[in-house]
Every structure is written in C-alpha cells, then in structure tokens.
C-alpha cells in the first residue's frame, strides 16, 4: 500500500516540474528577444534604401514587402483574406510652397512668408485655392466642449471667416486643475481637433498659433511634418467641409498680426483662459491663393496573424506604425528622414515580439494580430482606417498594445504608461514590471498630449481598451532628471528631422531589450487570460465599449 504522504510529495513534485517546464518555455521565448536580432531588423528598416518610408512611394513598397516577408518566415498567417496587406485609399494633396499669407488691416498689410512665418495647406480636393479678404476672428482656444462647459464659438457665426486660435487648452496655460485637465493636455488641445471643430463651425480658414511648450515640439517639427504632401483618408469629413485653408503661424508672426490690429497678444492670450471668454473680431482680413496638386492613391497596413488555441476568436493587437516622412531635398547633405527611433524601433520590436511568440512551446490561448500601420505621421490615418474597416470584430478585440519611439538611453526602473489608469490593461503592464523590480509611471510630460499622438488612440476613440506603454525616465545609472533631459534633448534635436538616424554605436540597447520583453510578457499574460479588461469608470470612451459588449 502506497503511503498517503508519498502520494502528496509525488503530486507536489509533478506540479513543480510542470510549472518549471512551463516557465522554462516562456523563458525560452523571452530570451529569444535579443539586441542582435533587433539590430538586424533596424539596420534594414531605418536604412537609406527604404528612402524614409513615406506612404505611397518606393520606400513604402520596400518597407511593407520586407515586413510581410519577415512575418511569413516566422510562420504568421496573412490576416486579410490571404494577404498581409490591408489597402488604405488616400487623397494626396500637395500645396504650392510659393504661397504667401496676407493679413490686411485698415492701415497696413502684413505678408507672412512660407515656411518661416507660416505653414499652410488645404484639405480640399481642388486644383486651386483662393481666399480673398476673409474676416479674421480670434477664438481663443477654438474649443467647443459640453463636458467641460466651454464654448469659444458660443453665439458666433464663423461661416466664410478665418479663425485664429491658440494651441493646447486653458488648463495648460494656467495649470489650474479646475480647467479641463490642468497641465495635462486634453483632446481639445490637439491640432487635429481644432481644425475639425473649425470645419464643423463652418469656418473658411483655421490658423493655429504655434508655441513650443504648448505644442510639445519646436517650429521645425511643424515645418518638417506639414510642408510636403499631406494625406487624407478618401472618405474624410474635412474634405467635405467648407474649410479651404488650415495653417500654423509662429508666435512671432501672431504677435505681429495682433499688433497690426491694435490688440495686445499677451493680454488676450490670458483672457482666453478664462471661462466665458468672448471671441474678438480683429478687424483684419486674410487672403491666400495657391495651386494644389491632387492625387488619389493607396497605401497599406501590414497585418499578420498568429492564431490562438481555445480562444481563437478573441484578438490582441500589437501596433506600431511603419511610416515616416520620406525624402526632402531641401535638407543637405542628408535629405532622408530615416525615422530610426520614430518608429523604426517600434516596427523592429513588432517583428521581434512576433518571433518570440512563435518560440513558445505551447501556443497562447488568444489570437494575436501584429499590425504595422501607415500614415501615423499624417494624423493616425492607417489605424483610423483599420478601426473603420476591422479585419476582426472590435467587440472580439481584447485590447491593443502600441509601440512608438522606444528607449535608446539605457535601463530604467520604470516604464511610462501614457494615460495611466485609463483601463485595466495598465494593470497587466504593472504586474509584469513589478515582477522585474520595476514600476509603471504616468506620463512625465502630459502637457504634450502624448495620449492623442499615436495609433492606440484610434482604437481608444472607438471604445477598444488600448495601452500606450512607453520609455521610462528613471534611468538606473543617472536618475530621473537625466532621463527626462535626454528625452527632451533628443526631441529638440532629432524629432521629425533627418538626424533621426540608426546609430548603433551611440544607442544603449540594454533598456530597449528589457522594455520589449515587458511588451511581450504583457501581451502574453493577456493572451492566456479570460478577462476582457475594461475602461476605468468615467473614462469618456467607456460608454462605446459597454455598448459594443452589450453591457
């Protein structure tokens, strides 16, 4: 007769052995994430041969073919009816850069020059754009928000007029937590919203005043990001509106405009932060005229599927945008925007994580979609297109994990969770970080509106819980202050510039690899769970998810 205690011991040993074997299997997948592999992918993705990865160019063809080939080699399935590509229909608009913007008052006319004083374009599918003596109205922040009880357009008819507005929102300027979200930018502070609202109000032209702190980036980023061809989804609201002209002006140019109207820019900027601010008729007229090249074209999202097992019809999406700004001959000797950090790092990590999942001894329960999207730099268009045309039901999409511009500065104690606390997805990341003696931290610069600036936001707006897990700042060797300073230094020197190059001798890959392992394990834990993580109570998109899930 077998002793009962012996049976218990045997069962414990068996359980321990099983757990140990399973752990070893996961470790094998985690250990497959290496700097050598990542460098191999990055050296190709961020190479001159890919010509800056601009949508609808030879650079795109090379980029998406390379990604599809890597996914195929890993054994991932084409996610779109036998294809790795999801075609995105686009309108490509190229405004003539020789345009000038004339602001005429009773006594004088100011002529603003492109691109030093302003950057302008049109969302209209038209060969010629002409705005002649459109009345200029200063509308503060250009916000109409019922939930914040704020309407800069109250009682105002701007049809046919030009609206001039500040970037960001009143909370940023005042740091008053009773205004919007205090220092943290809300969606109402984003340039995309401001143009969209101006169009909804019927404006003919909309001009945003740039300020480095409020925008989150210097004027050079505006010049590099919006001075070339701009893309819109074929079916978009701006092109259907009466908005003929959208532009940025420098702070210096704005001050000249206000001065010509006999108005105090500084005083009115302060007044605009106060509830009940009344728009100001500036007694000025704006005129601009330029040719506009119109092209109907295509770009592609790349979508690869790794099916799950017993929960195969539930999906976790990893996202990273492959696109950047291509080639700008105005820059010499380096005219190629290689986008090595933004977002060569995220794109390479997408492939590396897909490889790690294929190294698991047993497949994960849920299916994984590796989605590399186009036109993020044009306003999150590729991810927006996917959300409007999902390859798999959004109600069956458990969550999205986004990767954009990863850590090249070394190991950190933390990782930033942009929008920390918005959903239960954050808890999965925090648990993985804690396992390695690390911690999740909120965005250290929320005034820059990072939550609204990458592809997870397209999914969030549609109600799908999304995690924007990003590089930390608490550098193990140098501390937080150094970490923040390095990020800011890189942003000012390289963000959306040709200098964003792949420089393996200058980059520290240790932290980058640690972070990619956290992305992997966060998705893995979610893939073996039965939970559908929810938005936190009060989050504005929770109602969309609840409706989607029939709650």
Residue, then its C-alpha position, 0 to 999 in steps of 0.5 A: x500500500x502506497x503511503x498517503x504522504x508519498x502520494x502528496x510529495x509525488x503530486x507536489x513534485x509533478x506540479x513543480x516540474x510542470x510549472x518549471x517546464x512551463x516557465x522554462x518555455x516562456x523563458x525560452x521565448x523571452x530570451x529569444x528577444x535579443x539586441x542582435x536580432x533587433x539590430x538586424x531588423x533596424x539596420x534594414x528598416x531605418x536604412x537609406x534604401x527604404x528612402x524614409x518610408x513615406x506612404x505611397x512611394x518606393x520606400x513604402x513598397x520596400x518597407x511593407x514587402x520586407x515586413x510581410x516577408x519577415x512575418x511569413x518566415x516566422x510562420x504568421x498567417x496573412x490576416x486579410x483574406x490571404x494577404x498581409x496587406x490591408x489597402x488604405x485609399x488616400x487623397x494626396x494633396x500637395x500645396x504650392x510652397x510659393x504661397x504667401x499669407x496676407x493679413x490686411x488691416x485698415x492701415x497696413x498689410x502684413x505678408x507672412x512668408x512660407x515656411x518661416x512665418x507660416x505653414x499652410x495647406x488645404x484639405x480640399x480636393x481642388x486644383x486651386x485655392x483662393x481666399x480673398x479678404x476673409x474676416x479674421x476672428x480670434x477664438x481663443x482656444x477654438x474649443x467647443x466642449x459640453x463636458x467641460x462647459x466651454x464654448x469659444x464659438x458660443x453665439x458666433x457665426x464663423x461661416x466664410x471667416x478665418x479663425x485664429x486660435x491658440x494651441x493646447x487648452x486653458x488648463x495648460x496655460x494656467x495649470x489650474x486643475x479646475x480647467x479641463x485637465x490642468x497641465x495635462x493636455x486634453x483632446x481639445x488641445x490637439x491640432x487635429x481637433x481644432x481644425x475639425x471643430x473649425x470645419x464643423x463651425x463652418x469656418x473658411x480658414x483655421x490658423x493655429x498659433x504655434x508655441x513650443x511648450x504648448x505644442x510639445x515640439x519646436x517650429x521645425x517639427x511643424x515645418x518638417x511634418x506639414x510642408x510636403x504632401x499631406x494625406x487624407x483618408x478618401x472618405x474624410x469629413x474635412x474634405x467635405x467641409x467648407x474649410x479651404x485653408x488650415x495653417x500654423x503661424x509662429x508666435x512671432x508672426x501672431x504677435x505681429x498680426x495682433x499688433x497690426x490690429x491694435x490688440x495686445x497678444x499677451x493680454x488676450x492670450x490670458x483672457x482666453x483662459x478664462x471661462x466665458x471668454x468672448x471671441x474678438x473680431x480683429x478687424x483684419x482680413x486674410x487672403x491666400x491663393x495657391x495651386x494644389x496638386x491632387x492625387x488619389x492613391x493607396x497605401x497599406x497596413x501590414x497585418x499578420x496573424x498568429x492564431x490562438x488555441x481555445x480562444x481563437x476568436x478573441x484578438x490582441x493587437x500589437x501596433x506600431x506604425x511603419x511610416x515616416x516622412x520620406x525624402x526632402x531635398x531641401x535638407x543637405x547633405x542628408x535629405x532622408x528622414x530615416x525615422x530610426x527611433x520614430x518608429x523604426x524601433x517600434x516596427x523592429x520590436x513588432x517583428x521581434x515580439x512576433x518571433x518570440x511568440x512563435x518560440x513558445x512551446x505551447x501556443x497562447x490561448x488568444x489570437x494575436x494580430x501584429x499590425x504595422x500601420x501607415x500614415x501615423x505621421x499624417x494624423x493616425x490615418x492607417x489605424x483610423x482606417x483599420x478601426x473603420x474597416x476591422x479585419x476582426x470584430x472590435x467587440x472580439x478585440x481584447x485590447x491593443x498594445x502600441x509601440x512608438x519611439x522606444x528607449x535608446x538611453x539605457x535601463x530604467x526602473x520604470x516604464x511610462x504608461x501614457x494615460x495611466x489608469x485609463x483601463x485595466x490593461x495598465x494593470x497587466x503592464x504593472x504586474x509584469x514590471x513589478x515582477x522585474x523590480x520595476x514600476x509603471x509611471x504616468x506620463x512625465x510630460x502630459x502637457x504634450x498630449x502624448x495620449x492623442x499622438x499615436x495609433x492606440x488612440x484610434x482604437x481608444x476613440x472607438x471604445x477598444x481598451x488600448x495601452x500606450x506603454x512607453x520609455x521610462x525616465x528613471x534611468x538606473x545609472x543617472x536618475x530621473x532628471x537625466x532621463x527626462x533631459x535626454x528625452x527632451x534633448x533628443x526631441x529638440x534635436x532629432x524629432x521629425x528631422x533627418x538626424x533621426x538616424x540608426x546609430x548603433x554605436x551611440x544607442x544603449x540597447x540594454x533598456x530597449x531589450x528589457x522594455x520589449x520583453x515587458x511588451x511581450x510578457x504583457x501581451x502574453x499574460x493577456x493572451x492566456x487570460x479570460x478577462x476582457x479588461x475594461x475602461x476605468x469608470x468615467x473614462x469618456x470612451x467607456x460608454x462605446x465599449x459597454x455598448x459594443x459588449x452589450x453591457 
